[in-house]
Amino acid sequence: MVVGAAAGLGGFTFVYAKGSAYLTNDPTACANCHVMRAQLDAWRKSSHHAVATCNDCHAPAGGLAKYWVKAKNGYYHSLAFTTGDFHEPLRITERNRAVTEAQCRRCHEAVVAAMGVHGGGQGVSCIRCHDSVGHRTAK
């Protein structure tokens, strides 16, 4: 009975929260929660909106790793936003910072290679200097 109740509650929550939208690459899914609306609006005005979606920067390129990151983020985001226990303004975690950094380097591989930082330049961070490129407002 407990398993059935948990499955029923989980299924209802998945449908109510539009959980299937998170399996797509549609950026509006990231704004299903009103907390992310400002990030979506800023992304629409950014230089990357024509070439990258949220997943292109915030999830590995594909396969199981992509959906594992999306599932972990979905769980922690829904927990934080449901309980209201999150920092304002939103901050990226170290785990997600590493994913985003890797995606910058993947998409801009030619530039990174020309700079000579690809393999040995692990101390050099793209998003340290370019943190407003994707969707944050410039400082």
Wavefront OBJ file of the C-alpha trace (Angstrom):
o trace
v 0.000 0.000 0.000
v 2.870 2.389 0.822
v 4.571 1.632 -2.504
v 1.308 2.233 -4.369
v 0.735 5.541 -2.572
v 4.293 6.659 -3.281
v 3.980 5.681 -6.954
v 0.642 7.467 -7.225
v 1.958 10.630 -5.580
v 5.100 10.498 -7.718
v 3.063 10.023 -10.908
v 0.695 12.864 -10.026
v 3.637 15.164 -9.248
v 5.358 14.245 -12.521
v 2.218 15.078 -14.543
v 1.375 18.217 -12.516
v 4.956 19.557 -12.829
v 5.045 18.783 -16.562
v 7.901 16.352 -15.978
v 7.941 15.065 -19.554
v 8.928 18.573 -20.726
v 12.274 18.097 -18.984
v 13.097 15.199 -21.306
v 13.223 17.618 -24.250
v 15.641 20.384 -25.228
v 12.919 23.066 -25.088
v 14.242 26.037 -23.061
v 10.752 26.945 -21.862
v 10.784 23.748 -19.796
v 13.474 25.344 -17.649
v 11.029 28.154 -16.869
v 8.136 25.883 -15.857
v 9.145 27.054 -12.421
v 8.614 30.802 -12.163
v 11.990 31.174 -10.416
v 13.801 30.613 -13.727
v 11.753 33.092 -15.788
v 14.404 35.842 -15.561
v 17.101 33.433 -16.783
v 14.931 32.388 -19.746
v 14.188 36.014 -20.638
v 17.881 36.937 -20.407
v 18.858 33.898 -22.538
v 16.400 35.020 -25.230
v 18.313 38.321 -25.433
v 21.756 36.689 -25.319
v 24.195 35.963 -28.124
v 23.711 32.212 -27.632
v 19.928 32.006 -28.062
v 20.217 31.245 -31.790
v 22.753 28.446 -31.345
v 22.323 26.902 -27.884
v 19.568 25.790 -25.540
v 19.797 25.292 -21.786
v 20.925 21.679 -22.253
v 23.730 22.656 -24.609
v 25.441 24.506 -21.773
v 24.080 22.867 -18.627
v 24.131 19.152 -19.533
v 26.691 16.850 -21.139
v 26.395 16.434 -24.906
v 24.273 13.298 -24.919
v 23.567 9.787 -23.835
v 23.111 8.588 -20.308
v 25.301 11.353 -18.826
v 22.951 14.035 -20.165
v 19.853 12.480 -18.626
v 21.648 11.672 -15.366
v 22.598 15.363 -14.951
v 19.082 16.450 -15.934
v 17.540 14.020 -13.410
v 19.841 15.112 -10.583
v 19.265 18.786 -11.339
v 15.512 18.224 -11.633
v 15.395 16.545 -8.246
v 17.483 19.173 -6.462
v 15.795 22.098 -8.231
v 12.300 20.841 -7.446
v 13.275 20.233 -3.820
v 14.821 23.693 -3.448
v 12.030 25.553 -5.225
v 9.257 23.629 -3.448
v 10.754 24.294 -0.023
v 11.920 27.810 -0.907
v 15.408 26.884 0.322
v 17.628 28.442 -2.343
v 19.909 31.451 -2.620
v 18.755 34.636 -4.356
v 20.108 35.409 -6.845
v 20.455 31.856 -8.057
v 23.989 30.447 -8.026
v 25.473 27.630 -10.026
v 26.817 24.683 -8.007
v 30.408 23.511 -8.424
v 29.133 20.303 -10.040
v 27.112 22.251 -12.607
v 29.923 24.760 -13.085
v 32.171 21.875 -14.185
v 29.546 20.671 -16.688
v 29.094 24.181 -18.090
v 32.850 24.739 -18.340
v 33.231 21.463 -20.257
v 30.453 22.481 -22.632
v 32.075 25.874 -23.314
v 35.294 24.085 -24.196
v 33.460 21.534 -26.377
v 31.586 24.121 -28.469
v 34.481 26.555 -28.684
v 37.184 23.915 -29.115
v 39.001 25.775 -31.921
v 39.272 28.972 -29.866
v 40.360 27.070 -26.775
v 43.009 25.165 -28.767
v 44.316 28.396 -30.298
v 44.681 29.812 -26.783
v 46.708 26.768 -25.795
v 44.556 25.982 -22.749
v 42.741 22.834 -23.868
v 44.554 19.989 -22.136
v 46.849 21.647 -19.622
v 44.838 24.778 -18.947
v 42.526 23.330 -16.342
v 43.080 26.369 -14.107
v 41.701 28.667 -16.815
v 37.941 29.133 -16.606
v 35.763 30.303 -19.496
v 32.848 31.244 -17.263
v 34.974 33.189 -14.826
v 35.320 35.964 -17.398
v 32.323 35.183 -19.608
v 29.659 34.571 -16.961
v 27.095 36.862 -18.605
v 27.296 35.254 -22.074
v 24.527 32.681 -21.668
v 21.864 34.472 -19.704
v 23.071 36.352 -16.683
v 22.856 40.082 -16.808
v 26.166 41.888 -17.189
v 27.728 43.246 -14.012
l 1 2 3 4 5 6 7 8 9 10 11 12 13 14 15 16 17 18 19 20 21 22 23 24 25 26 27 28 29 30 31 32 33 34 35 36 37 38 39 40 41 42 43 44 45 46 47 48 49 50 51 52 53 54 55 56 57 58 59 60 61 62 63 64 65 66 67 68 69 70 71 72 73 74 75 76 77 78 79 80 81 82 83 84 85 86 87 88 89 90 91 92 93 94 95 96 97 98 99 100 101 102 103 104 105 106 107 108 109 110 111 112 113 114 115 116 117 118 119 120 121 122 123 124 125 126 127 128 129 130 131 132 133 134 135 136 137 138 139
